[in-house]
Amino acid sequence: MSCAQNPTAFGFDRLPFDESLRIYYRGDQPLEVHGGATGKVYQFSELTRVQPVDPRNAVFLLSSKLFRLTL
């Protein structure tokens, strides 16, 4: 089961919405992503690989192999 299928299993539903998760982009081409939960637009590239992402949107991004959670 992925976090996109059941975000409550990973505790993302309990994070305050003003908190963000640092997401790392693994791709090599610029990419614009619309957050599935909030509609916020994130622009990833070689120069902006790590971005703060709303936890509600991170659930969708982390279900792809193009992204991973980072410290």
C-alpha positions in Angstrom: 0.0 0.0 0.0 1.4 3.4 -1.0 1.1 6.6 1.0 -1.0 8.0 -1.9 -3.6 5.2 -1.3 -3.7 5.7 2.4 -2.1 8.9 3.7 -3.4 8.4 7.3 -1.3 5.2 7.5 1.8 7.3 7.3 0.6 10.0 9.7 0.6 12.8 7.1 -2.9 13.7 8.1 -1.7 14.7 11.6 1.0 17.1 10.4 0.1 20.8 10.8 -0.6 22.4 7.4 2.0 25.2 8.0 4.7 22.5 8.1 6.4 21.3 5.0 8.3 18.3 3.9 11.5 18.6 2.0 11.1 16.7 -1.3 14.0 15.8 -3.6 13.5 15.6 -7.4 15.5 12.8 -9.1 14.7 13.7 -12.7 17.1 15.5 -15.1 14.5 17.6 -17.0 12.7 20.6 -15.6 9.2 19.6 -14.3 6.2 21.6 -13.1 3.9 19.7 -10.8 0.5 20.8 -9.5 -0.2 19.6 -6.0 -3.0 17.1 -6.0 -4.5 18.2 -2.7 -3.9 22.0 -2.7 -3.3 22.8 -6.4 -0.1 24.6 -5.5 2.4 24.6 -8.4 5.9 23.3 -7.7 8.7 23.8 -10.2 11.6 21.3 -10.0 14.9 21.4 -12.0 18.6 20.6 -11.7 18.9 23.9 -9.7 15.8 23.4 -7.6 15.9 19.7 -6.8 14.9 20.1 -3.1 11.8 22.0 -2.3 9.5 22.4 0.7 6.2 20.7 -0.2 2.9 20.8 1.7 2.4 17.4 3.3 -1.0 16.9 1.6 0.7 17.3 -1.8 3.8 15.3 -0.8 1.7 12.1 -0.5 1.1 12.3 -4.3 4.6 13.2 -5.2 6.2 10.4 -3.1 4.1 7.8 -4.9 6.3 8.5 -8.0 9.8 7.2 -8.3 10.8 10.8 -9.4 10.7 12.1 -5.8 11.9 11.1 -2.4 11.8 12.5 1.1 15.0 14.2 2.2 16.3 15.8 5.4 
